[in-house]
Structure formats: C-alpha cells, structure tokens
C-alpha cells in the first residue's frame, strides 16, 4: 500500500507522509473473501480496520435486538 492509496480513504486525505508512514508501519495488509465473518461479537476485539477498497457490511445484535 502506498501513501497515495491511504489518502483516498475518507479522513486521511490531508495526512502528511510521516503520519501515513506511522500508520503503515503499525498495520498489516489483509485480504478477505466475500462473505467472510471478520468480527464475532462473542469474542473481544483485537484491533481496528481501515477499509481501503471493497465493501463492508456490518450488523449488530444485542439480545433480541438487531441493527
């Protein structure tokens, strides 16, 4: 991933090279197949995701309620 690719992500357009380098050094690039479950609500979160391309669908369930 390049700094210019990161700058296409909303919120990162104005980041300077140092900020983007810090982000890229702290992250691992991952690819997932369509329909993959990335986070299971019964397990603790292990990090954050920055979606650079593709589509993300999410849902939240709490007891009998779902959003």
MDAnalysis code that builds the backbone (N, CA, C; Angstrom):
import MDAnalysis as mda
import numpy as np

u = mda.Universe.empty(201, n_residues=67, atom_resindex=np.repeat(np.arange(67), 3), trajectory=True)
u.add_TopologyAttr("name", ["N", "CA", "C"] * 67)
u.add_TopologyAttr("resid", np.arange(1, 68))
u.add_TopologyAttr("resname", ["UNK", "UNK", "UNK", "UNK", "UNK", "UNK", "UNK", "UNK", "UNK", "UNK", "UNK", "UNK", "UNK", "UNK", "UNK", "UNK", "UNK", "UNK", "UNK", "UNK", "UNK", "UNK", "UNK", "UNK", "UNK", "UNK", "UNK", "UNK", "UNK", "UNK", "UNK", "UNK", "UNK", "UNK", "UNK", "UNK", "UNK", "UNK", "UNK", "UNK", "UNK", "UNK", "UNK", "UNK", "UNK", "UNK", "UNK", "UNK", "UNK", "UNK", "UNK", "UNK", "UNK", "UNK", "UNK", "UNK", "UNK", "UNK", "UNK", "UNK", "UNK", "UNK", "UNK", "UNK", "UNK", "UNK", "UNK"])
u.atoms.positions = np.array([
    [0.845, -1.166, 0.000],
    [0.000, 0.000, 0.000],
    [0.896, 1.236, 0.000],
    [0.465, 2.221, -0.734],
    [1.247, 3.454, -0.849],
    [0.557, 4.595, -0.103],
    [1.320, 5.645, 0.224],
    [0.683, 6.809, 0.863],
    [-0.455, 7.390, 0.037],
    [-0.341, 7.396, -1.274],
    [-1.429, 7.937, -2.103],
    [-2.680, 7.081, -2.021],
    [-2.538, 5.759, -1.870],
    [-3.711, 4.903, -1.686],
    [-4.381, 5.216, -0.353],
    [-3.592, 5.420, 0.690],
    [-4.159, 5.755, 2.002],
    [-4.912, 7.075, 1.922],
    [-4.408, 8.016, 1.176],
    [-5.056, 9.333, 1.066],
    [-6.407, 9.264, 0.350],
    [-6.754, 8.161, -0.279],
    [-8.076, 8.026, -0.905],
    [-9.143, 7.645, 0.119],
    [-8.733, 7.301, 1.337],
    [-9.662, 6.894, 2.394],
    [-10.166, 8.146, 3.113],
    [-11.488, 8.308, 3.226],
    [-12.022, 9.474, 3.932],
    [-11.394, 9.630, 5.314],
    [-10.983, 10.862, 5.607],
    [-10.338, 11.152, 6.888],
    [-8.823, 11.145, 6.807],
    [-8.274, 10.594, 5.749],
    [-6.808, 10.524, 5.598],
    [-6.312, 11.379, 4.439],
    [-7.193, 12.151, 3.799],
    [-6.818, 12.939, 2.625],
    [-5.683, 13.917, 2.905],
    [-5.688, 14.514, 4.081],
    [-4.714, 15.564, 4.409],
    [-3.568, 15.076, 5.290],
    [-3.461, 13.775, 5.477],
    [-2.385, 13.238, 6.330],
    [-1.034, 13.493, 5.677],
    [-0.043, 13.809, 6.515],
    [1.290, 14.024, 5.961],
    [2.017, 12.684, 5.832],
    [3.137, 12.688, 5.132],
    [3.871, 11.445, 4.887],
    [4.278, 10.742, 6.180],
    [4.652, 11.512, 7.207],
    [5.050, 10.921, 8.484],
    [3.904, 10.177, 9.157],
    [2.719, 10.773, 9.131],
    [1.544, 10.125, 9.715],
    [1.189, 8.845, 8.970],
    [1.259, 8.904, 7.649],
    [0.922, 7.719, 6.861],
    [1.971, 6.625, 7.051],
    [3.235, 7.000, 7.115],
    [4.295, 6.011, 7.361],
    [4.084, 5.326, 8.702],
    [3.717, 6.097, 9.735],
    [3.450, 5.526, 11.056],
    [2.285, 4.536, 10.981],
    [1.226, 4.906, 10.267],
    [0.071, 4.028, 10.110],
    [0.470, 2.744, 9.398],
    [1.166, 2.862, 8.275],
    [1.545, 1.687, 7.502],
    [2.488, 0.767, 8.271],
    [3.369, 1.328, 9.086],
    [4.281, 0.510, 9.886],
    [3.561, -0.248, 10.995],
    [2.419, 0.280, 11.432],
    [1.668, -0.357, 12.520],
    [0.630, -1.355, 12.013],
    [0.408, -1.390, 10.708],
    [-0.669, -2.204, 10.150],
    [-0.147, -3.372, 9.327],
    [-1.019, -4.327, 9.153],
    [-0.763, -5.448, 8.242],
    [-1.852, -5.433, 7.178],
    [-1.454, -5.592, 5.932],
    [-2.430, -5.619, 4.852],
    [-3.070, -6.997, 4.799],
    [-4.374, -7.030, 4.738],
    [-5.113, -8.292, 4.725],
    [-6.140, -8.275, 3.596],
    [-6.438, -9.451, 3.086],
    [-7.461, -9.639, 2.059],
    [-8.433, -10.684, 2.583],
    [-9.721, -10.482, 2.349],
    [-10.734, -11.422, 2.816],
    [-11.672, -11.761, 1.668],
    [-12.148, -12.992, 1.653],
    [-13.089, -13.394, 0.613],
    [-14.472, -12.822, 0.923],
    [-15.261, -12.696, -0.103],
    [-16.619, -12.168, 0.057],
    [-17.392, -13.039, 1.036],
    [-18.103, -12.422, 1.965],
    [-18.924, -13.147, 2.929],
    [-18.192, -13.591, 4.180],
    [-16.893, -13.318, 4.269],
    [-16.125, -13.738, 5.449],
    [-16.588, -12.975, 6.689],
    [-16.684, -13.667, 7.820],
    [-17.005, -13.036, 9.101],
    [-15.688, -12.611, 9.726],
    [-15.511, -11.299, 9.925],
    [-14.246, -10.785, 10.435],
    [-14.264, -10.565, 11.939],
    [-15.423, -10.250, 12.491],
    [-15.533, -9.986, 13.925],
    [-16.746, -10.741, 14.447],
    [-16.540, -11.494, 15.503],
    [-17.615, -12.240, 16.144],
    [-17.880, -11.560, 17.480],
    [-19.107, -11.121, 17.681],
    [-19.451, -10.382, 18.888],
    [-19.230, -11.129, 20.189],
    [-19.070, -12.444, 20.125],
    [-18.846, -13.195, 21.363],
    [-17.377, -13.190, 21.774],
    [-16.514, -12.578, 20.952],
    [-15.076, -12.526, 21.252],
    [-14.636, -11.072, 21.365],
    [-13.623, -10.802, 22.174],
    [-13.157, -9.418, 22.298],
    [-12.517, -8.934, 20.996],
    [-12.614, -7.645, 20.752],
    [-11.986, -7.057, 19.568],
    [-10.471, -7.132, 19.707],
    [-9.796, -7.303, 18.586],
    [-8.336, -7.399, 18.625],
    [-7.656, -6.256, 17.888],
    [-8.418, -5.345, 17.356],
    [-7.820, -4.230, 16.646],
    [-8.848, -3.429, 15.883],
    [-8.359, -2.606, 14.982],
    [-9.226, -1.762, 14.163],
    [-8.967, -2.079, 12.699],
    [-9.901, -1.702, 11.845],
    [-9.740, -1.927, 10.413],
    [-9.857, -0.608, 9.673],
    [-9.059, -0.473, 8.648],
    [-9.136, 0.653, 7.734],
    [-9.463, 0.061, 6.377],
    [-10.661, 0.307, 5.906],
    [-11.110, -0.251, 4.632],
    [-10.672, 0.683, 3.517],
    [-9.779, 0.189, 2.652],
    [-9.246, 0.999, 1.566],
    [-10.022, 0.776, 0.281],
    [-10.428, -0.450, 0.025],
    [-11.227, -0.713, -1.158],
    [-12.159, -1.881, -0.879],
    [-13.226, -1.959, -1.646],
    [-14.187, -3.037, -1.456],
    [-15.420, -2.546, -0.742],
    [-16.114, -3.475, -0.125],
    [-17.377, -3.177, 0.525],
    [-17.419, -3.879, 1.871],
    [-17.968, -3.203, 2.855],
    [-18.101, -3.775, 4.187],
    [-19.561, -3.698, 4.587],
    [-20.118, -4.811, 5.000],
    [-21.477, -4.828, 5.538],
    [-21.353, -5.244, 6.998],
    [-22.069, -4.544, 7.855],
    [-21.980, -4.879, 9.270],
    [-23.383, -4.972, 9.877],
    [-23.457, -5.717, 10.960],
    [-24.700, -5.801, 11.715],
    [-24.344, -5.912, 13.187],
    [-25.256, -5.458, 14.008],
    [-25.058, -5.501, 15.458],
    [-26.269, -6.205, 16.066],
    [-26.004, -7.162, 16.925],
    [-27.072, -7.856, 17.632],
    [-26.830, -7.726, 19.130],
    [-27.894, -7.433, 19.842],
    [-27.810, -7.322, 21.295],
    [-29.093, -7.942, 21.857],
    [-28.972, -9.158, 22.354],
    [-30.155, -9.873, 22.827],
    [-31.097, -10.121, 21.676],
    [-32.350, -9.661, 21.812],
    [-33.348, -9.850, 20.759],
    [-33.332, -8.724, 19.726],
    [-32.490, -7.726, 19.946],
    [-32.444, -6.587, 19.022],
    [-31.317, -6.760, 18.010],
    [-31.568, -6.345, 16.793],
    [-30.543, -6.378, 15.748],
    [-30.626, -5.094, 14.935],
    [-29.472, -4.599, 14.515],
    [-29.409, -3.391, 13.671],
    [-28.534, -3.690, 12.468],
])
